[in-house]
């Protein structure tokens, strides 16, 4: 009986060891493995310049039930962002108590502002290319003027 118990104990430990190794290896996926259809952002600067950053305050008195942040905020109008970058706008459901035992849902549009970061980086890179090109053109103009003797 003791031998059967020991063998069973060893088998259970072996199964747990296999599961533990599987669990650890399942969490080591690289970014390249989990993403597909990866392409460069097309025309990032053209998209960014269409956005209108705003300074605003939520109407916390009128919409107390939504528990919005108070004070000055910085952001974008979700409807305007949706016209330029619809994939960054989602609807969020907020449930709130209405009456004694009744709840209601409100839908508000939100902007995934963190997803703007790659667009901003791509826009900066695009601007850097434009600056380098303008510097090269300016240097060419200066060189041509120096060669012709015109200042």
C-alpha positions in Angstrom: 0.0 0.0 0.0 2.9 2.3 0.9 4.4 1.7 -2.6 1.2 2.5 -4.4 0.9 5.7 -2.3 4.5 6.7 -3.1 4.0 6.0 -6.8 0.8 8.0 -6.9 2.5 10.8 -5.1 5.4 10.8 -7.6 2.9 10.7 -10.5 1.0 13.7 -9.1 4.3 15.6 -8.5 5.4 14.8 -12.1 2.1 16.1 -13.5 2.3 19.3 -11.5 5.9 19.8 -12.7 4.8 19.4 -16.3 2.0 21.9 -15.8 4.3 24.4 -14.1 6.8 24.2 -16.9 4.0 24.6 -19.5 2.6 27.6 -17.6 5.9 29.4 -17.5 6.7 28.7 -21.2 3.3 29.9 -22.3 4.0 33.4 -21.0 7.1 34.0 -23.0 5.7 35.2 -26.3 7.5 37.9 -28.1 5.8 41.0 -29.4 6.6 39.8 -33.0 4.8 36.5 -32.3 1.6 38.0 -31.2 1.2 40.8 -33.8 0.3 40.3 -37.4 -0.2 42.6 -40.4 2.5 45.0 -39.1 3.0 47.9 -41.5 4.4 51.5 -41.1 1.9 54.2 -40.3 0.8 55.9 -43.6 0.7 59.7 -43.5 0.9 60.2 -39.7 1.6 63.9 -39.8 -1.4 64.5 -42.1 -3.6 62.7 -39.5 -2.1 64.4 -36.4 -2.5 68.0 -37.8 -6.2 67.4 -38.2 -6.7 66.8 -34.5 -7.6 69.7 -32.3 -6.2 69.4 -28.8 -8.5 71.1 -26.3 -8.6 72.3 -22.7 -11.9 71.7 -21.0 -13.8 70.9 -17.8 -16.4 68.2 -17.5 -19.9 69.3 -16.4 -19.7 67.5 -13.1 -22.8 69.2 -11.7 -25.1 68.2 -14.5 -23.6 64.7 -14.8 -22.8 63.8 -11.2 -23.9 60.2 -11.8 -21.1 59.6 -14.4 -18.4 60.4 -11.8 -16.3 62.5 -14.2 -13.0 64.0 -13.3 -13.2 67.5 -11.9 -11.0 70.4 -12.8 -9.1 71.4 -15.9 -8.5 68.5 -18.4 -6.6 68.3 -21.6 -7.7 66.0 -24.5 -9.7 65.7 -27.7 -13.3 65.8 -28.7 -14.1 62.1 -29.3 -16.4 62.9 -32.3 -13.7 64.9 -34.0 -11.1 62.2 -33.4 -13.5 59.7 -34.8 -13.6 61.6 -38.1 -9.8 61.3 -38.5 -8.9 58.1 -36.6 -12.1 56.1 -35.9 -10.1 53.1 -34.6 -9.1 55.2 -31.5 -12.6 55.9 -30.4 -14.7 53.5 -28.4 -18.0 53.7 -26.5 -17.9 53.1 -22.8 -21.0 52.0 -20.8 -21.4 53.5 -17.4 -24.1 52.1 -15.1 -25.5 54.4 -12.5 -28.2 54.3 -9.9 -31.4 56.0 -10.9 -33.9 55.9 -8.1 -34.0 53.6 -5.2 -33.6 50.2 -6.9 -33.2 51.1 -10.5 -30.1 51.4 -12.7 -29.5 53.1 -16.0 -26.7 52.9 -18.5 -25.1 55.9 -20.2 -22.8 55.5 -23.2 -20.0 57.9 -23.7 -17.3 58.0 -26.4 -13.7 57.8 -25.2 -10.4 58.3 -27.0 -7.6 55.9 -26.6 -5.0 58.6 -26.2 -2.1 56.2 -25.5 -2.5 54.9 -29.1 -1.7 58.4 -30.3 1.9 58.0 -29.2 3.0 55.9 -32.2 1.4 58.4 -34.5 3.2 61.3 -32.7 6.6 59.4 -33.0 6.0 58.7 -36.7 5.0 62.4 -37.2 8.2 63.6 -35.5 10.2 61.3 -37.8 8.4 62.6 -40.8 9.1 66.2 -39.7 12.8 65.3 -39.2 13.0 64.0 -42.8 11.4 67.3 -44.0 13.9 69.4 -42.0 16.8 67.4 -43.3 15.6 67.8 -46.9 15.1 71.6 -46.4 18.6 71.9 -44.9 20.1 70.1 -47.9 18.1 72.4 -50.3 19.3 75.5 -48.4 22.9 74.3 -48.5 22.5 73.8 -52.2 21.1 77.3 -52.7 24.0 78.8 -50.6 26.6 76.8 -52.6 25.1 78.0 -55.9 25.1 81.6 -54.7 28.7 81.3 -53.5 29.8 79.9 -56.9 28.0 82.6 -58.8 29.3 85.3 -56.6 25.8 86.5 -55.5 25.2 87.1 -51.8 
